[in-house]
Amino acid sequence: MAIKSLNQRLAAFLLLPVAVLLFLLGFGRVLLCNNVLLNEWKRAPYLKLQRLHTILIMRLSRPQTDQYFIIQVDLYQGVFLPFRNGILDQLFEL
């Protein structure tokens, strides 16, 4: 098959290589983005645990306010009184 007309030359020597190049670049970008998204997805639980750790450290650094809160709360007219006293004992040991 011989390339005779100007339209055939344009399609064969310019449009076809550009289309192949764009396809390859798009495919490479999809692979790269897929890899980045998978890495971020794997890091998400670690970051959530890190945030939870920070919240717990902040709460444990101020145990006195929690003690006063537990003392003030009397759930169900003393049903949880032994449980509350156990928590208070643990907090006072800190």
PDB file of N, CA, C and O in Angstrom:
ATOM      1  N   MET A   1       0.851  -1.176   0.000  1.00  0.00           N
ATOM      2  CA  MET A   1       0.000   0.000   0.000  1.00  0.00           C
ATOM      3  C   MET A   1       0.896   1.237   0.000  1.00  0.00           C
ATOM      4  O   MET A   1       1.646   1.483   0.944  1.00  0.00           O
ATOM      5  N   ALA A   2       0.800   1.972  -1.037  1.00  0.00           N
ATOM      6  CA  ALA A   2       1.627   3.163  -1.189  1.00  0.00           C
ATOM      7  C   ALA A   2       0.865   4.388  -0.711  1.00  0.00           C
ATOM      8  O   ALA A   2      -0.344   4.507  -0.914  1.00  0.00           O
ATOM      9  N   ILE A   3       1.594   5.294  -0.073  1.00  0.00           N
ATOM     10  CA  ILE A   3       0.999   6.548   0.391  1.00  0.00           C
ATOM     11  C   ILE A   3       1.155   7.553  -0.742  1.00  0.00           C
ATOM     12  O   ILE A   3       2.265   7.968  -1.075  1.00  0.00           O
ATOM     13  N   LYS A   4       0.021   7.938  -1.328  1.00  0.00           N
ATOM     14  CA  LYS A   4       0.081   8.777  -2.522  1.00  0.00           C
ATOM     15  C   LYS A   4      -0.409  10.192  -2.268  1.00  0.00           C
ATOM     16  O   LYS A   4       0.189  11.146  -2.767  1.00  0.00           O
ATOM     17  N   SER A   5      -1.477  10.350  -1.509  1.00  0.00           N
ATOM     18  CA  SER A   5      -2.050  11.691  -1.383  1.00  0.00           C
ATOM     19  C   SER A   5      -1.517  12.389  -0.128  1.00  0.00           C
ATOM     20  O   SER A   5      -0.944  11.763   0.764  1.00  0.00           O
ATOM     21  N   LEU A   6      -1.726  13.689  -0.094  1.00  0.00           N
ATOM     22  CA  LEU A   6      -1.298  14.493   1.037  1.00  0.00           C
ATOM     23  C   LEU A   6      -2.086  14.139   2.293  1.00  0.00           C
ATOM     24  O   LEU A   6      -1.540  14.176   3.396  1.00  0.00           O
ATOM     25  N   ASN A   7      -3.359  13.797   2.140  1.00  0.00           N
ATOM     26  CA  ASN A   7      -4.180  13.401   3.299  1.00  0.00           C
ATOM     27  C   ASN A   7      -3.671  12.101   3.914  1.00  0.00           C
ATOM     28  O   ASN A   7      -3.660  11.963   5.137  1.00  0.00           O
ATOM     29  N   GLN A   8      -3.260  11.167   3.104  1.00  0.00           N
ATOM     30  CA  GLN A   8      -2.724   9.915   3.623  1.00  0.00           C
ATOM     31  C   GLN A   8      -1.389  10.137   4.334  1.00  0.00           C
ATOM     32  O   GLN A   8      -1.126   9.525   5.369  1.00  0.00           O
ATOM     33  N   ARG A   9      -0.563  10.995   3.789  1.00  0.00           N
ATOM     34  CA  ARG A   9       0.716  11.308   4.447  1.00  0.00           C
ATOM     35  C   ARG A   9       0.483  11.988   5.801  1.00  0.00           C
ATOM     36  O   ARG A   9       1.150  11.678   6.788  1.00  0.00           O
ATOM     37  N   LEU A  10      -0.471  12.914   5.827  1.00  0.00           N
ATOM     38  CA  LEU A  10      -0.796  13.602   7.077  1.00  0.00           C
ATOM     39  C   LEU A  10      -1.264  12.605   8.132  1.00  0.00           C
ATOM     40  O   LEU A  10      -0.832  12.666   9.284  1.00  0.00           O
ATOM     41  N   ALA A  11      -2.128  11.706   7.748  1.00  0.00           N
ATOM     42  CA  ALA A  11      -2.643  10.712   8.690  1.00  0.00           C
ATOM     43  C   ALA A  11      -1.546   9.752   9.133  1.00  0.00           C
ATOM     44  O   ALA A  11      -1.476   9.409  10.314  1.00  0.00           O
ATOM     45  N   ALA A  12      -0.701   9.316   8.230  1.00  0.00           N
ATOM     46  CA  ALA A  12       0.301   8.301   8.545  1.00  0.00           C
ATOM     47  C   ALA A  12       1.483   8.871   9.324  1.00  0.00           C
ATOM     48  O   ALA A  12       1.976   8.229  10.251  1.00  0.00           O
ATOM     49  N   PHE A  13       1.939  10.058   8.964  1.00  0.00           N
ATOM     50  CA  PHE A  13       3.178  10.570   9.544  1.00  0.00           C
ATOM     51  C   PHE A  13       2.984  11.585  10.674  1.00  0.00           C
ATOM     52  O   PHE A  13       3.928  11.881  11.405  1.00  0.00           O
ATOM     53  N   LEU A  14       1.782  12.114  10.820  1.00  0.00           N
ATOM     54  CA  LEU A  14       1.568  13.104  11.876  1.00  0.00           C
ATOM     55  C   LEU A  14       0.496  12.666  12.860  1.00  0.00           C
ATOM     56  O   LEU A  14       0.750  12.613  14.063  1.00  0.00           O
ATOM     57  N   LEU A  15      -0.678  12.356  12.378  1.00  0.00           N
ATOM     58  CA  LEU A  15      -1.792  12.059  13.270  1.00  0.00           C
ATOM     59  C   LEU A  15      -1.633  10.713  13.977  1.00  0.00           C
ATOM     60  O   LEU A  15      -1.919  10.605  15.169  1.00  0.00           O
ATOM     61  N   LEU A  16      -1.187   9.704  13.265  1.00  0.00           N
ATOM     62  CA  LEU A  16      -1.039   8.387  13.873  1.00  0.00           C
ATOM     63  C   LEU A  16       0.028   8.376  14.980  1.00  0.00           C
ATOM     64  O   LEU A  16      -0.250   7.849  16.057  1.00  0.00           O
ATOM     65  N   PRO A  17       1.225   8.926  14.773  1.00  0.00           N
ATOM     66  CA  PRO A  17       2.191   8.959  15.879  1.00  0.00           C
ATOM     67  C   PRO A  17       1.722   9.812  17.071  1.00  0.00           C
ATOM     68  O   PRO A  17       1.973   9.460  18.223  1.00  0.00           O
ATOM     69  N   VAL A  18       1.053  10.912  16.794  1.00  0.00           N
ATOM     70  CA  VAL A  18       0.541  11.748  17.884  1.00  0.00           C
ATOM     71  C   VAL A  18      -0.523  10.990  18.674  1.00  0.00           C
ATOM     72  O   VAL A  18      -0.549  11.055  19.903  1.00  0.00           O
ATOM     73  N   ALA A  19      -1.392  10.280  17.980  1.00  0.00           N
ATOM     74  CA  ALA A  19      -2.428   9.510  18.665  1.00  0.00           C
ATOM     75  C   ALA A  19      -1.805   8.411  19.519  1.00  0.00           C
ATOM     76  O   ALA A  19      -2.238   8.190  20.650  1.00  0.00           O
ATOM     77  N   VAL A  20      -0.794   7.717  18.993  1.00  0.00           N
ATOM     78  CA  VAL A  20      -0.123   6.669  19.761  1.00  0.00           C
ATOM     79  C   VAL A  20       0.591   7.269  20.970  1.00  0.00           C
ATOM     80  O   VAL A  20       0.548   6.698  22.060  1.00  0.00           O
ATOM     81  N   LEU A  21       1.244   8.411  20.786  1.00  0.00           N
ATOM     82  CA  LEU A  21       1.938   9.069  21.892  1.00  0.00           C
ATOM     83  C   LEU A  21       0.949   9.502  22.975  1.00  0.00           C
ATOM     84  O   LEU A  21       1.204   9.304  24.163  1.00  0.00           O
ATOM     85  N   LEU A  22      -0.172  10.089  22.571  1.00  0.00           N
ATOM     86  CA  LEU A  22      -1.178  10.499  23.556  1.00  0.00           C
ATOM     87  C   LEU A  22      -1.757   9.302  24.299  1.00  0.00           C
ATOM     88  O   LEU A  22      -1.996   9.376  25.504  1.00  0.00           O
ATOM     89  N   PHE A  23      -1.982   8.209  23.593  1.00  0.00           N
ATOM     90  CA  PHE A  23      -2.498   7.008  24.243  1.00  0.00           C
ATOM     91  C   PHE A  23      -1.504   6.475  25.267  1.00  0.00           C
ATOM     92  O   PHE A  23      -1.893   6.126  26.381  1.00  0.00           O
ATOM     93  N   LEU A  24      -0.233   6.409  24.905  1.00  0.00           N
ATOM     94  CA  LEU A  24       0.785   5.901  25.828  1.00  0.00           C
ATOM     95  C   LEU A  24       0.947   6.821  27.042  1.00  0.00           C
ATOM     96  O   LEU A  24       1.089   6.340  28.166  1.00  0.00           O
ATOM     97  N   LEU A  25       0.927   8.126  26.826  1.00  0.00           N
ATOM     98  CA  LEU A  25       1.023   9.060  27.948  1.00  0.00           C
ATOM     99  C   LEU A  25      -0.189   8.945  28.871  1.00  0.00           C
ATOM    100  O   LEU A  25      -0.046   8.993  30.093  1.00  0.00           O
ATOM    101  N   GLY A  26      -1.361   8.796  28.300  1.00  0.00           N
ATOM    102  CA  GLY A  26      -2.566   8.622  29.113  1.00  0.00           C
ATOM    103  C   GLY A  26      -2.522   7.330  29.911  1.00  0.00           C
ATOM    104  O   GLY A  26      -2.902   7.318  31.082  1.00  0.00           O
ATOM    105  N   PHE A  27      -2.074   6.260  29.311  1.00  0.00           N
ATOM    106  CA  PHE A  27      -1.969   4.981  30.007  1.00  0.00           C
ATOM    107  C   PHE A  27      -0.945   5.064  31.141  1.00  0.00           C
ATOM    108  O   PHE A  27      -1.178   4.547  32.234  1.00  0.00           O
ATOM    109  N   GLY A  28       0.186   5.715  30.873  1.00  0.00           N
ATOM    110  CA  GLY A  28       1.189   5.894  31.919  1.00  0.00           C
ATOM    111  C   GLY A  28       0.667   6.731  33.071  1.00  0.00           C
ATOM    112  O   GLY A  28       0.964   6.448  34.231  1.00  0.00           O
ATOM    113  N   ARG A  29      -0.105   7.757  32.761  1.00  0.00           N
ATOM    114  CA  ARG A  29      -0.683   8.603  33.817  1.00  0.00           C
ATOM    115  C   ARG A  29      -1.675   7.815  34.660  1.00  0.00           C
ATOM    116  O   ARG A  29      -1.725   7.986  35.878  1.00  0.00           O
ATOM    117  N   VAL A  30      -2.459   6.961  34.031  1.00  0.00           N
ATOM    118  CA  VAL A  30      -3.412   6.136  34.783  1.00  0.00           C
ATOM    119  C   VAL A  30      -2.662   5.213  35.739  1.00  0.00           C
ATOM    120  O   VAL A  30      -3.059   5.061  36.895  1.00  0.00           O
ATOM    121  N   LEU A  31      -1.591   4.604  35.269  1.00  0.00           N
ATOM    122  CA  LEU A  31      -0.803   3.722  36.140  1.00  0.00           C
ATOM    123  C   LEU A  31      -0.177   4.498  37.293  1.00  0.00           C
ATOM    124  O   LEU A  31      -0.172   4.027  38.430  1.00  0.00           O
ATOM    125  N   LEU A  32       0.350   5.680  37.004  1.00  0.00           N
ATOM    126  CA  LEU A  32       0.970   6.492  38.043  1.00  0.00           C
ATOM    127  C   LEU A  32      -0.068   6.936  39.084  1.00  0.00           C
ATOM    128  O   LEU A  32       0.179   6.830  40.285  1.00  0.00           O
ATOM    129  N   CYS A  33      -1.214   7.426  38.632  1.00  0.00           N
ATOM    130  CA  CYS A  33      -2.260   7.861  39.561  1.00  0.00           C
ATOM    131  C   CYS A  33      -2.793   6.687  40.368  1.00  0.00           C
ATOM    132  O   CYS A  33      -3.091   6.834  41.554  1.00  0.00           O
ATOM    133  N   ASN A  34      -2.914   5.539  39.745  1.00  0.00           N
ATOM    134  CA  ASN A  34      -3.373   4.349  40.450  1.00  0.00           C
ATOM    135  C   ASN A  34      -2.406   4.003  41.574  1.00  0.00           C
ATOM    136  O   ASN A  34      -2.830   3.670  42.681  1.00  0.00           O
ATOM    137  N   ASN A  35      -1.120   4.080  41.297  1.00  0.00           N
ATOM    138  CA  ASN A  35      -0.109   3.775  42.307  1.00  0.00           C
ATOM    139  C   ASN A  35      -0.167   4.785  43.450  1.00  0.00           C
ATOM    140  O   ASN A  35      -0.085   4.404  44.618  1.00  0.00           O
ATOM    141  N   VAL A  36      -0.307   6.062  43.125  1.00  0.00           N
ATOM    142  CA  VAL A  36      -0.375   7.097  44.156  1.00  0.00           C
ATOM    143  C   VAL A  36      -1.621   6.907  45.018  1.00  0.00           C
ATOM    144  O   VAL A  36      -1.546   7.005  46.243  1.00  0.00           O
ATOM    145  N   LEU A  37      -2.756   6.638  44.394  1.00  0.00           N
ATOM    146  CA  LEU A  37      -3.993   6.450  45.153  1.00  0.00           C
ATOM    147  C   LEU A  37      -3.919   5.223  46.047  1.00  0.00           C
ATOM    148  O   LEU A  37      -4.408   5.252  47.176  1.00  0.00           O
ATOM    149  N   LEU A  38      -3.321   4.152  45.562  1.00  0.00           N
ATOM    150  CA  LEU A  38      -3.175   2.955  46.396  1.00  0.00           C
ATOM    151  C   LEU A  38      -2.268   3.214  47.593  1.00  0.00           C
ATOM    152  O   LEU A  38      -2.534   2.730  48.693  1.00  0.00           O
ATOM    153  N   ASN A  39      -1.200   3.975  47.383  1.00  0.00           N
ATOM    154  CA  ASN A  39      -0.313   4.306  48.501  1.00  0.00           C
ATOM    155  C   ASN A  39      -1.032   5.162  49.538  1.00  0.00           C
ATOM    156  O   ASN A  39      -0.870   4.948  50.739  1.00  0.00           O
ATOM    157  N   GLU A  40      -1.816   6.119  49.086  1.00  0.00           N
ATOM    158  CA  GLU A  40      -2.572   6.955  50.024  1.00  0.00           C
ATOM    159  C   GLU A  40      -3.625   6.122  50.753  1.00  0.00           C
ATOM    160  O   GLU A  40      -3.878   6.340  51.938  1.00  0.00           O
ATOM    161  N   TRP A  41      -4.231   5.180  50.058  1.00  0.00           N
ATOM    162  CA  TRP A  41      -5.243   4.329  50.670  1.00  0.00           C
ATOM    163  C   TRP A  41      -4.618   3.441  51.746  1.00  0.00           C
ATOM    164  O   TRP A  41      -5.246   3.144  52.762  1.00  0.00           O
ATOM    165  N   LYS A  42      -3.375   3.022  51.508  1.00  0.00           N
ATOM    166  CA  LYS A  42      -2.683   2.207  52.507  1.00  0.00           C
ATOM    167  C   LYS A  42      -2.259   3.041  53.712  1.00  0.00           C
ATOM    168  O   LYS A  42      -2.192   2.521  54.826  1.00  0.00           O
ATOM    169  N   ARG A  43      -1.973   4.319  53.510  1.00  0.00           N
ATOM    170  CA  ARG A  43      -1.542   5.181  54.610  1.00  0.00           C
ATOM    171  C   ARG A  43      -2.699   5.687  55.457  1.00  0.00           C
ATOM    172  O   ARG A  43      -2.481   6.113  56.591  1.00  0.00           O
ATOM    173  N   ALA A  44      -3.917   5.652  54.944  1.00  0.00           N
ATOM    174  CA  ALA A  44      -5.061   6.231  55.653  1.00  0.00           C
ATOM    175  C   ALA A  44      -5.294   5.609  57.027  1.00  0.00           C
ATOM    176  O   ALA A  44      -5.508   6.363  57.976  1.00  0.00           O
ATOM    177  N   PRO A  45      -5.267   4.286  57.200  1.00  0.00           N
ATOM    178  CA  PRO A  45      -5.470   3.740  58.553  1.00  0.00           C
ATOM    179  C   PRO A  45      -4.379   4.167  59.532  1.00  0.00           C
ATOM    180  O   PRO A  45      -4.659   4.413  60.705  1.00  0.00           O
ATOM    181  N   TYR A  46      -3.141   4.256  59.056  1.00  0.00           N
ATOM    182  CA  TYR A  46      -2.057   4.695  59.928  1.00  0.00           C
ATOM    183  C   TYR A  46      -2.294   6.128  60.397  1.00  0.00           C
ATOM    184  O   TYR A  46      -2.076   6.444  61.566  1.00  0.00           O
ATOM    185  N   LEU A  47      -2.740   6.992  59.488  1.00  0.00           N
ATOM    186  CA  LEU A  47      -2.998   8.380  59.866  1.00  0.00           C
ATOM    187  C   LEU A  47      -4.180   8.486  60.819  1.00  0.00           C
ATOM    188  O   LEU A  47      -4.177   9.329  61.716  1.00  0.00           O
ATOM    189  N   LYS A  48      -5.193   7.639  60.635  1.00  0.00           N
ATOM    190  CA  LYS A  48      -6.328   7.643  61.554  1.00  0.00           C
ATOM    191  C   LYS A  48      -5.905   7.198  62.948  1.00  0.00           C
ATOM    192  O   LYS A  48      -6.345   7.767  63.946  1.00  0.00           O
ATOM    193  N   LEU A  49      -5.049   6.176  63.014  1.00  0.00           N
ATOM    194  CA  LEU A  49      -4.541   5.734  64.314  1.00  0.00           C
ATOM    195  C   LEU A  49      -3.669   6.804  64.958  1.00  0.00           C
ATOM    196  O   LEU A  49      -3.692   6.979  66.177  1.00  0.00           O
ATOM    197  N   GLN A  50      -2.912   7.510  64.152  1.00  0.00           N
ATOM    198  CA  GLN A  50      -2.082   8.586  64.683  1.00  0.00           C
ATOM    199  C   GLN A  50      -2.954   9.705  65.259  1.00  0.00           C
ATOM    200  O   GLN A  50      -2.640  10.252  66.316  1.00  0.00           O
ATOM    201  N   ARG A  51      -4.037  10.045  64.577  1.00  0.00           N
ATOM    202  CA  ARG A  51      -4.955  11.077  65.070  1.00  0.00           C
ATOM    203  C   ARG A  51      -5.631  10.613  66.353  1.00  0.00           C
ATOM    204  O   ARG A  51      -5.787  11.397  67.289  1.00  0.00           O
ATOM    205  N   LEU A  52      -6.035   9.344  66.405  1.00  0.00           N
ATOM    206  CA  LEU A  52      -6.642   8.802  67.618  1.00  0.00           C
ATOM    207  C   LEU A  52      -5.654   8.827  68.779  1.00  0.00           C
ATOM    208  O   LEU A  52      -6.024   9.136  69.912  1.00  0.00           O
ATOM    209  N   HIS A  53      -4.401   8.501  68.492  1.00  0.00           N
ATOM    210  CA  HIS A  53      -3.369   8.541  69.522  1.00  0.00           C
ATOM    211  C   HIS A  53      -3.223   9.957  70.075  1.00  0.00           C
ATOM    212  O   HIS A  53      -3.108  10.140  71.287  1.00  0.00           O
ATOM    213  N   THR A  54      -3.227  10.947  69.205  1.00  0.00           N
ATOM    214  CA  THR A  54      -3.113  12.337  69.648  1.00  0.00           C
ATOM    215  C   THR A  54      -4.294  12.735  70.518  1.00  0.00           C
ATOM    216  O   THR A  54      -4.120  13.399  71.540  1.00  0.00           O
ATOM    217  N   ILE A  55      -5.487  12.333  70.119  1.00  0.00           N
ATOM    218  CA  ILE A  55      -6.679  12.664  70.904  1.00  0.00           C
ATOM    219  C   ILE A  55      -6.617  12.003  72.273  1.00  0.00           C
ATOM    220  O   ILE A  55      -6.949  12.625  73.283  1.00  0.00           O
ATOM    221  N   LEU A  56      -6.191  10.741  72.310  1.00  0.00           N
ATOM    222  CA  LEU A  56      -6.096  10.047  73.595  1.00  0.00           C
ATOM    223  C   LEU A  56      -5.039  10.679  74.499  1.00  0.00           C
ATOM    224  O   LEU A  56      -5.254  10.813  75.704  1.00  0.00           O
ATOM    225  N   ILE A  57      -3.909  11.065  73.929  1.00  0.00           N
ATOM    226  CA  ILE A  57      -2.870  11.714  74.724  1.00  0.00           C
ATOM    227  C   ILE A  57      -3.380  13.039  75.275  1.00  0.00           C
ATOM    228  O   ILE A  57      -3.108  13.380  76.426  1.00  0.00           O
ATOM    229  N   MET A  58      -4.115  13.784  74.463  1.00  0.00           N
ATOM    230  CA  MET A  58      -4.653  15.056  74.937  1.00  0.00           C
ATOM    231  C   MET A  58      -5.664  14.838  76.062  1.00  0.00           C
ATOM    232  O   MET A  58      -5.700  15.608  77.021  1.00  0.00           O
ATOM    233  N   ARG A  59      -6.475  13.802  75.949  1.00  0.00           N
ATOM    234  CA  ARG A  59      -7.457  13.534  76.997  1.00  0.00           C
ATOM    235  C   ARG A  59      -6.791  13.030  78.272  1.00  0.00           C
ATOM    236  O   ARG A  59      -7.223  13.371  79.373  1.00  0.00           O
ATOM    237  N   LEU A  60      -5.750  12.228  78.134  1.00  0.00           N
ATOM    238  CA  LEU A  60      -5.073  11.712  79.320  1.00  0.00           C
ATOM    239  C   LEU A  60      -4.212  12.771  79.999  1.00  0.00           C
ATOM    240  O   LEU A  60      -3.867  12.633  81.173  1.00  0.00           O
ATOM    241  N   SER A  61      -3.867  13.817  79.275  1.00  0.00           N
ATOM    242  CA  SER A  61      -3.058  14.861  79.886  1.00  0.00           C
ATOM    243  C   SER A  61      -3.894  15.750  80.805  1.00  0.00           C
ATOM    244  O   SER A  61      -3.335  16.537  81.569  1.00  0.00           O
ATOM    245  N   ARG A  62      -5.187  15.642  80.746  1.00  0.00           N
ATOM    246  CA  ARG A  62      -6.066  16.414  81.640  1.00  0.00           C
ATOM    247  C   ARG A  62      -7.063  15.486  82.337  1.00  0.00           C
ATOM    248  O   ARG A  62      -8.267  15.597  82.106  1.00  0.00           O
ATOM    249  N   PRO A  63      -6.582  14.573  83.185  1.00  0.00           N
ATOM    250  CA  PRO A  63      -7.495  13.603  83.804  1.00  0.00           C
ATOM    251  C   PRO A  63      -8.402  14.212  84.861  1.00  0.00           C
ATOM    252  O   PRO A  63      -9.438  13.628  85.180  1.00  0.00           O
ATOM    253  N   GLN A  64      -8.048  15.368  85.416  1.00  0.00           N
ATOM    254  CA  GLN A  64      -8.853  15.921  86.494  1.00  0.00           C
ATOM    255  C   GLN A  64     -10.216  16.363  86.002  1.00  0.00           C
ATOM    256  O   GLN A  64     -11.210  16.173  86.703  1.00  0.00           O
ATOM    257  N   THR A  65     -10.291  16.943  84.826  1.00  0.00           N
ATOM    258  CA  THR A  65     -11.605  17.351  84.320  1.00  0.00           C
ATOM    259  C   THR A  65     -12.478  16.123  84.070  1.00  0.00           C
ATOM    260  O   THR A  65     -13.690  16.161  84.282  1.00  0.00           O
ATOM    261  N   ASP A  66     -11.854  15.031  83.617  1.00  0.00           N
ATOM    262  CA  ASP A  66     -12.622  13.811  83.417  1.00  0.00           C
ATOM    263  C   ASP A  66     -13.106  13.245  84.749  1.00  0.00           C
ATOM    264  O   ASP A  66     -14.209  12.704  84.828  1.00  0.00           O
ATOM    265  N   GLN A  67     -12.296  13.364  85.787  1.00  0.00           N
ATOM    266  CA  GLN A  67     -12.710  12.879  87.108  1.00  0.00           C
ATOM    267  C   GLN A  67     -13.930  13.651  87.582  1.00  0.00           C
ATOM    268  O   GLN A  67     -14.896  13.051  88.054  1.00  0.00           O
ATOM    269  N   TYR A  68     -13.899  14.954  87.465  1.00  0.00           N
ATOM    270  CA  TYR A  68     -15.028  15.757  87.918  1.00  0.00           C
ATOM    271  C   TYR A  68     -16.279  15.459  87.096  1.00  0.00           C
ATOM    272  O   TYR A  68     -17.394  15.468  87.618  1.00  0.00           O
ATOM    273  N   PHE A  69     -16.082  15.198  85.811  1.00  0.00           N
ATOM    274  CA  PHE A  69     -17.226  14.875  84.967  1.00  0.00           C
ATOM    275  C   PHE A  69     -17.853  13.557  85.397  1.00  0.00           C
ATOM    276  O   PHE A  69     -19.078  13.448  85.462  1.00  0.00           O
ATOM    277  N   ILE A  70     -17.032  12.554  85.692  1.00  0.00           N
ATOM    278  CA  ILE A  70     -17.564  11.251  86.096  1.00  0.00           C
ATOM    279  C   ILE A  70     -18.225  11.352  87.461  1.00  0.00           C
ATOM    280  O   ILE A  70     -19.233  10.689  87.705  1.00  0.00           O
ATOM    281  N   ILE A  71     -17.683  12.162  88.349  1.00  0.00           N
ATOM    282  CA  ILE A  71     -18.291  12.321  89.669  1.00  0.00           C
ATOM    283  C   ILE A  71     -19.666  12.970  89.543  1.00  0.00           C
ATOM    284  O   ILE A  71     -20.592  12.600  90.266  1.00  0.00           O
ATOM    285  N   GLN A  72     -19.806  13.923  88.642  1.00  0.00           N
ATOM    286  CA  GLN A  72     -21.074  14.635  88.494  1.00  0.00           C
ATOM    287  C   GLN A  72     -22.144  13.772  87.835  1.00  0.00           C
ATOM    288  O   GLN A  72     -23.332  13.963  88.096  1.00  0.00           O
ATOM    289  N   VAL A  73     -21.748  12.834  86.991  1.00  0.00           N
ATOM    290  CA  VAL A  73     -22.717  12.020  86.270  1.00  0.00           C
ATOM    291  C   VAL A  73     -23.138  10.848  87.144  1.00  0.00           C
ATOM    292  O   VAL A  73     -22.297  10.068  87.594  1.00  0.00           O
ATOM    293  N   ASP A  74     -24.413  10.726  87.380  1.00  0.00           N
ATOM    294  CA  ASP A  74     -24.939   9.592  88.138  1.00  0.00           C
ATOM    295  C   ASP A  74     -25.991   8.932  87.254  1.00  0.00           C
ATOM    296  O   ASP A  74     -27.166   9.297  87.287  1.00  0.00           O
ATOM    297  N   LEU A  75     -25.552   7.961  86.468  1.00  0.00           N
ATOM    298  CA  LEU A  75     -26.438   7.339  85.490  1.00  0.00           C
ATOM    299  C   LEU A  75     -27.411   6.381  86.156  1.00  0.00           C
ATOM    300  O   LEU A  75     -27.021   5.526  86.951  1.00  0.00           O
ATOM    301  N   TYR A  76     -28.652   6.535  85.826  1.00  0.00           N
ATOM    302  CA  TYR A  76     -29.713   5.617  86.253  1.00  0.00           C
ATOM    303  C   TYR A  76     -29.758   5.422  87.773  1.00  0.00           C
ATOM    304  O   TYR A  76     -29.878   4.294  88.251  1.00  0.00           O
ATOM    305  N   GLN A  77     -29.665   6.474  88.498  1.00  0.00           N
ATOM    306  CA  GLN A  77     -29.807   6.500  89.956  1.00  0.00           C
ATOM    307  C   GLN A  77     -28.907   5.475  90.659  1.00  0.00           C
ATOM    308  O   GLN A  77     -29.367   4.728  91.522  1.00  0.00           O
ATOM    309  N   GLY A  78     -27.651   5.445  90.291  1.00  0.00           N
ATOM    310  CA  GLY A  78     -26.692   4.625  91.008  1.00  0.00           C
ATOM    311  C   GLY A  78     -26.554   3.202  90.517  1.00  0.00           C
ATOM    312  O   GLY A  78     -25.897   2.393  91.172  1.00  0.00           O
ATOM    313  N   VAL A  79     -27.152   2.867  89.381  1.00  0.00           N
ATOM    314  CA  VAL A  79     -27.025   1.502  88.872  1.00  0.00           C
ATOM    315  C   VAL A  79     -25.567   1.218  88.524  1.00  0.00           C
ATOM    316  O   VAL A  79     -25.077   0.112  88.750  1.00  0.00           O
ATOM    317  N   PHE A  80     -24.874   2.213  87.975  1.00  0.00           N
ATOM    318  CA  PHE A  80     -23.489   2.035  87.555  1.00  0.00           C
ATOM    319  C   PHE A  80     -22.512   2.545  88.613  1.00  0.00           C
ATOM    320  O   PHE A  80     -21.372   2.870  88.284  1.00  0.00           O
ATOM    321  N   LEU A  81     -22.926   2.619  89.849  1.00  0.00           N
ATOM    322  CA  LEU A  81     -22.080   3.153  90.911  1.00  0.00           C
ATOM    323  C   LEU A  81     -20.800   2.331  91.111  1.00  0.00           C
ATOM    324  O   LEU A  81     -19.732   2.937  91.204  1.00  0.00           O
ATOM    325  N   PRO A  82     -20.834   0.996  91.183  1.00  0.00           N
ATOM    326  CA  PRO A  82     -19.568   0.250  91.321  1.00  0.00           C
ATOM    327  C   PRO A  82     -18.655   0.454  90.112  1.00  0.00           C
ATOM    328  O   PRO A  82     -17.439   0.577  90.263  1.00  0.00           O
ATOM    329  N   PHE A  83     -19.230   0.487  88.938  1.00  0.00           N
ATOM    330  CA  PHE A  83     -18.445   0.703  87.724  1.00  0.00           C
ATOM    331  C   PHE A  83     -17.789   2.087  87.766  1.00  0.00           C
ATOM    332  O   PHE A  83     -16.616   2.240  87.426  1.00  0.00           O
ATOM    333  N   ARG A  84     -18.566   3.090  88.188  1.00  0.00           N
ATOM    334  CA  ARG A  84     -18.045   4.451  88.275  1.00  0.00           C
ATOM    335  C   ARG A  84     -16.931   4.533  89.315  1.00  0.00           C
ATOM    336  O   ARG A  84     -15.930   5.216  89.099  1.00  0.00           O
ATOM    337  N   ASN A  85     -17.094   3.864  90.403  1.00  0.00           N
ATOM    338  CA  ASN A  85     -16.060   3.896  91.435  1.00  0.00           C
ATOM    339  C   ASN A  85     -14.775   3.219  90.959  1.00  0.00           C
ATOM    340  O   ASN A  85     -13.676   3.659  91.298  1.00  0.00           O
ATOM    341  N   GLY A  86     -14.911   2.161  90.181  1.00  0.00           N
ATOM    342  CA  GLY A  86     -13.733   1.508  89.626  1.00  0.00           C
ATOM    343  C   GLY A  86     -12.993   2.433  88.676  1.00  0.00           C
ATOM    344  O   GLY A  86     -11.764   2.489  88.689  1.00  0.00           O
ATOM    345  N   ILE A  87     -13.731   3.152  87.858  1.00  0.00           N
ATOM    346  CA  ILE A  87     -13.107   4.120  86.939  1.00  0.00           C
ATOM    347  C   ILE A  87     -12.413   5.219  87.717  1.00  0.00           C
ATOM    348  O   ILE A  87     -11.299   5.620  87.382  1.00  0.00           O
ATOM    349  N   LEU A  88     -13.072   5.702  88.756  1.00  0.00           N
ATOM    350  CA  LEU A  88     -12.462   6.758  89.570  1.00  0.00           C
ATOM    351  C   LEU A  88     -11.185   6.268  90.243  1.00  0.00           C
ATOM    352  O   LEU A  88     -10.208   7.011  90.334  1.00  0.00           O
ATOM    353  N   ASP A  89     -11.186   5.033  90.713  1.00  0.00           N
ATOM    354  CA  ASP A  89      -9.978   4.481  91.326  1.00  0.00           C
ATOM    355  C   ASP A  89      -8.834   4.421  90.318  1.00  0.00           C
ATOM    356  O   ASP A  89      -7.691   4.741  90.643  1.00  0.00           O
ATOM    357  N   GLN A  90      -9.148   4.015  89.108  1.00  0.00           N
ATOM    358  CA  GLN A  90      -8.112   3.944  88.074  1.00  0.00           C
ATOM    359  C   GLN A  90      -7.594   5.344  87.715  1.00  0.00           C
ATOM    360  O   GLN A  90      -6.401   5.530  87.473  1.00  0.00           O
ATOM    361  N   LEU A  91      -8.494   6.310  87.684  1.00  0.00           N
ATOM    362  CA  LEU A  91      -8.065   7.665  87.354  1.00  0.00           C
ATOM    363  C   LEU A  91      -7.221   8.277  88.457  1.00  0.00           C
ATOM    364  O   LEU A  91      -6.262   8.996  88.178  1.00  0.00           O
ATOM    365  N   PHE A  92      -7.565   8.002  89.698  1.00  0.00           N
ATOM    366  CA  PHE A  92      -6.781   8.561  90.797  1.00  0.00           C
ATOM    367  C   PHE A  92      -5.390   7.928  90.884  1.00  0.00           C
ATOM    368  O   PHE A  92      -4.463   8.527  91.430  1.00  0.00           O
ATOM    369  N   GLU A  93      -5.250   6.703  90.339  1.00  0.00           N
ATOM    370  CA  GLU A  93      -3.927   6.071  90.314  1.00  0.00           C
ATOM    371  C   GLU A  93      -2.996   6.741  89.317  1.00  0.00           C
ATOM    372  O   GLU A  93      -1.775   6.655  89.443  1.00  0.00           O
ATOM    373  N   LEU A  94      -3.580   7.415  88.317  1.00  0.00           N
ATOM    374  CA  LEU A  94      -2.738   8.129  87.349  1.00  0.00           C
ATOM    375  C   LEU A  94      -2.064   9.261  88.055  1.00  0.00           C
ATOM    376  O   LEU A  94      -1.302  10.007  87.440  1.00  0.00           O
TER     377      LEU A  94
END
